[in-house]
Every structure is written in structure tokens, then in C-alpha cells.
Amino acid sequence: MAKTSTELFNKALNLLGVVGAGQTASAEDTTIARDALQPLLSELALAEVAYIPVDPVDLLSEDIPDEYFNGLAILLANDIGPNFGIPQVSEVERQTMMNRMRRVSARGPQGFVQEALYY
């Protein structure tokens, strides 16, 4: 079942220790996460890791597929961590996280058998 942006923000803030388990984020914390989400999604699409179209206004629409949810929460937590005094991981570790997301979303070959006539 797809997840909402609000669930993503709560998960990322929970990973940072800003929000406790079962609690919801404050409006200020949600704004920080929401502002960081679109640039992250653009980066993932540009790097061909994942294309996740999320509605920036409707935070309750279920736009985030399950297979991307945890990886996206980790990357979002990394991006907003400095706002809460938590340093970001190195670029190598960030690329490793993105590669994990790429592998999760990778599908098998999509080829089809094509019949040909030889003369």
C-alpha cells in the first residue's frame, strides 16, 4: 500500500530522533521536510534512480510506493539533518543509498520475442 508524504516526513524525523515513535511532527518540522522533498525527488529522477511524482500540496495523497519508502526516508533524513544539528553522511555513502534504491526498483528484462521473416 502506498504511503503519504506525511508518513514519509514522520519517518524521516523519527530516524533523526526529532519525533518519537507514534508522534506526529510539528508544523515547523514538516515544513523543513516538505521543502527538502522536491529537490530530493528531482535529484532521484535526474540520476534515474526513481521517478516518484508527489503532490507538494496534498500531503495525505498516497503517492509514495512501498518499495521506495524506506530509502526515501533515509535520504530525506540525511538532507534535513543539518537543520537539527545532525551532520550529513559522505557523498560516497549517499550514492550507496541511492544505488540500493535503484536495485530495489530494478525490474527484470522487459524484452519481447519478435518474430522475423527471412528472405
C-alpha positions as CSV (number, residue, x, y, z in Angstrom):
1,M,0.0,0.0,0.0
2,A,1.4,3.4,-1.0
3,K,2.4,5.8,1.7
4,T,1.7,9.5,2.2
5,S,4.1,12.4,2.3
6,T,3.1,13.0,5.9
7,E,4.1,9.4,6.8
8,L,7.4,10.0,5.0
9,F,8.1,13.2,6.9
10,N,7.3,11.5,10.3
11,K,9.6,8.5,9.4
12,A,12.5,10.8,8.4
13,L,12.1,12.9,11.5
14,N,11.8,9.7,13.6
15,L,15.1,8.5,12.1
16,L,16.7,11.7,13.2
17,G,15.3,11.4,16.7
18,V,13.3,14.6,16.4
19,V,9.9,12.9,16.7
20,G,9.2,9.9,18.9
21,A,7.6,6.7,17.8
22,G,3.9,7.2,17.2
23,Q,4.1,11.0,17.4
24,T,3.5,13.4,14.6
25,A,5.9,16.2,13.6
26,S,5.3,19.8,14.4
27,A,4.3,22.2,11.6
28,E,7.8,23.7,11.5
29,D,9.5,20.3,11.2
30,T,7.0,19.3,8.5
31,T,7.8,22.5,6.6
32,I,11.5,21.7,6.7
33,A,10.9,18.2,5.4
34,R,8.4,19.3,2.7
35,D,10.9,22.0,1.4
36,A,13.6,19.3,1.1
37,L,11.5,16.7,-0.6
38,Q,11.0,18.2,-4.1
39,P,14.8,18.8,-4.6
40,L,15.5,15.2,-3.5
41,L,12.8,13.8,-5.8
42,S,14.3,15.9,-8.7
43,E,17.7,14.5,-7.9
44,L,16.5,10.9,-7.9
45,A,14.7,11.4,-11.2
46,L,17.7,13.1,-12.8
47,A,20.0,10.3,-11.6
48,E,17.5,7.8,-12.9
49,V,17.1,6.2,-9.5
50,A,13.4,6.6,-9.3
51,Y,10.6,8.9,-10.6
52,I,8.1,9.5,-7.8
53,P,5.5,12.2,-8.7
54,V,4.5,13.6,-5.3
55,D,1.8,16.3,-4.9
56,P,3.5,19.0,-2.9
57,V,0.2,20.4,-1.7
58,D,-1.8,17.3,-0.8
59,L,0.3,15.7,1.9
60,L,-2.3,13.0,2.5
61,S,-2.4,11.6,-1.0
62,E,-0.8,8.1,-1.2
63,D,1.9,8.8,-3.8
64,I,5.0,7.0,-2.5
65,P,5.3,3.3,-3.4
66,D,6.3,0.9,-0.6
67,E,9.5,-0.2,-2.3
68,Y,10.9,3.4,-2.2
69,F,9.5,4.5,1.2
70,N,12.4,3.4,3.5
71,G,15.2,4.5,1.2
72,L,13.5,7.8,0.5
73,A,13.0,8.4,4.3
74,I,16.7,7.7,4.9
75,L,17.8,10.1,2.1
76,L,15.3,12.8,3.3
77,A,16.6,12.4,6.9
78,N,20.1,12.9,5.6
79,D,19.2,16.0,3.7
80,I,17.3,17.7,6.6
81,G,19.7,16.5,9.4
82,P,21.8,19.7,9.4
83,N,18.6,21.7,10.3
84,F,18.6,19.7,13.6
85,G,22.3,19.6,14.3
86,I,23.0,16.2,12.7
87,P,25.7,16.1,10.1
88,Q,25.1,14.6,6.6
89,V,26.7,11.4,5.5
90,S,29.6,11.5,3.0
91,E,28.8,11.6,-0.8
92,V,30.0,8.0,-1.1
93,E,27.5,6.8,1.5
94,R,24.8,8.9,-0.1
95,Q,25.5,7.3,-3.5
96,T,25.4,3.8,-1.8
97,M,21.9,4.6,-0.5
98,M,20.8,5.7,-3.9
99,N,22.2,2.6,-5.5
100,R,20.2,0.5,-3.0
101,M,17.0,2.3,-4.1
102,R,18.0,1.7,-7.7
103,R,18.4,-2.0,-7.1
104,V,15.1,-2.3,-5.2
105,S,13.2,-0.6,-8.1
106,A,15.0,-2.6,-10.9
107,R,12.8,-4.9,-12.8
108,G,13.7,-7.9,-14.8
109,P,14.2,-7.7,-18.5
110,Q,11.3,-6.2,-20.4
111,G,12.2,-7.7,-23.8
112,F,9.7,-9.4,-26.0
113,V,10.3,-12.1,-28.6
114,Q,9.9,-10.7,-32.0
115,E,9.3,-13.0,-35.0
116,A,11.1,-12.1,-38.2
117,L,10.7,-13.3,-41.8
118,Y,13.9,-14.1,-43.6
119,Y,14.1,-14.0,-47.4
